[in-house]
Amino acid sequence: MQLIALAFDAPHAIDAYLNAVSGAIRDRSDAYDEGEAIWSVVTFLVSLAVTFGLYQTGFIRGLRDRVEARLPRWAAVFPFVLVYTLVFGLITLPLDIWLSHFREVAYGNSTQTFGAWFGEYLIEFGLNLVATAIFVGLLYLVIRALKRTWWIWGAGLSAVLIAVMLLILPVFIAPLLNTYTPMEEGPLRTDILNLATAAGVPADDVYVYDRSRQTNTISANVSGILGTTRVSLGDTLLADATPAEVRAVMAHEIGHYVLNHIYEMLFAFTVLIAIGFAFANGTFAWAARTFGGKWGIGDIGDIAGMPLLFALISTFFFFATPVVNTIIRSNETEADAYGLALAREPDGFAAVSMKLGAYRKIDPGPVERFVFHDHPTGRDRVTMSMNFKAAELAAGATDLDPSQAPLVPEVERYVAEREAKRTGGGK
Ligand SMILES: [Zn+2]
């Protein structure tokens, strides 16, 4: 028997995948992603402008005076935060509605009516309000007790809160918005559990949640810690991806879990938050001196300074966007490599990455990618997949087929179907 490997042409396969999403659909996906970047800048500027306006009109100062006249200082923080967050939320509501609902509908991502979307928006707003009130209440206890070093302790407090959120979010909050049902017995479920077992993930069940209630975008996750570990797939993934693609996606998600990305991110973001708090601490005195007279802001422990303090923190994070995105993106790249090695489905992963390209810019420029993209691009993923395949074949792998054509027809089928749903008036 002759052992001449059939030539696998990786560059050719990469081009074939990248060209699978083209024309008007590629333009729309580019426009969607570019819009996301532009709107993130607009949203930031609007939040600064609203904060400025609420100070200039005397609203913040008046609110502080009223709550502190009726309640002890530590307790006054809570009504202050509740009223301020509600007023701020009402002013920015039209922008939120446009961005989170109508824009998603226009691009064919959302599957919800306005009413259904707004109901969930209110639930999330309510949960956020409670979490914010608890966080700010505790933060101001820390700030008032430790005026010089609060930013270190405040970052520690944030880390604890984020950890609690990560712990309770998948177990208690996610089921409020979606229904999780055990995945039907079958070969695909067995494949997923085998991947999990091979990777040492302590999960013995797979759940499917009704993601299609909100969106037609594809997603899955492996979440939880300490006995709450669960493997979950959006029903959109099952509906829109072939079994090979599902295995590729689940292996990527298992990669996040096995590589402890959640703890790595918790650590990285705690450090960033500490730097952000230090920045806000340093600039607060200057800002309060410059504007504080008219705005009625006292020292850093004054709750009337909270909107200013948070504006400074969000300014820091706005400029740290590329840093945050690079931290996330490097984890995503690691999970991609892990997933390819675990599932050994390079064509499945390339195909599903191009399906994501129906609503994510496939091939942005290097600066745009660095600043705004928190995931590897379609080009990155297709390239990594095909290079993996080429390297494995060169090393003598027998489970990969060098003559298998790129799964372009499958990508084109998905893209055409999605486009028909978007334009056909059908949901
Ligand atoms: Zn990921």
Residues whose N, C-alpha, C, O or C-beta is under 5 A from the ligand:
A	BS01	ZN	E332 A335
